[in-house]
Amino acid sequence: MRIDILTLFTDMCDTVMSESIIGRARKNGKVEINCIDIRDYSYDKHRHVDDKPYGGGMGMVMAPQPIFDCYNDLCNKIGKKPHLIYLTPQGKTLTQERVKELARLDNIALLCGHYEGIDERVIEELEPEEISIGDYVLTGGELPALIVADAVSRMLPGVLSDDECFTEESHYNSLLEYPQYTHPASWNGRDVPEVLLSGHHANVDKWRRERSLERTFYRRPDMLKNAELTREDKKFLENLKSAE
Ligand code: ADE
């Protein structure tokens, strides 16, 4: 997969995407991530990309032309139209389900707004998918774009090693993950649950499944309606309900 980040802050994006698991995946060719400077598509002498809003008001608005030219140049360079996503608090909130779908595409382009946002006409022209990462407002779309790029990249084949596998983790199967422990077995007067030291795999699996169900039941009951539950799972949840 190829991900292009259209931004005014290429260094910030490239630095974050060069660390840790995503940095390794880029080096190994598992994902291609490019950061493109929207300012390179400003043709005015001071390389301006923003201007005062019509109608008055606070702040600056990103002009339509540099964004439009930046995306079109990308399309021409790669010979196709990447699925365009505009990061905005007005978008649909990102979910793991949507992340999984995006990871099936060959190309996505992430458009980062700044200041008071971008001129509405370029949104009408390019019709991007609009994604929010949550009900709060950041100073720009870069951090949200990096979140999307990270969440999508880690779902691609070969990006995570076996011991970083995502199939057991929170949200993957609409359940929260069970608690994790490592050495030492006793720390600060707190012991690792006995069953995890037992080496009995079936008991460990059962214990983890129950903790996972329990956490989801108490913390995120809304997720349970999408989870695939066995007869035993349902019985376990019934017991939790009647104990309330
Ligand atoms: N830009 C500013 N805040 C944002 C948010 N919560 N999600 C996506 N883009 C944003």
Residues whose N, C-alpha, C, O or C-beta is under 5 A from the ligand:
A	BS01	ADE	L87 T88 P89 I131 S132 I133 G134 Y136 V137 L138 T139 G140 G141 P144
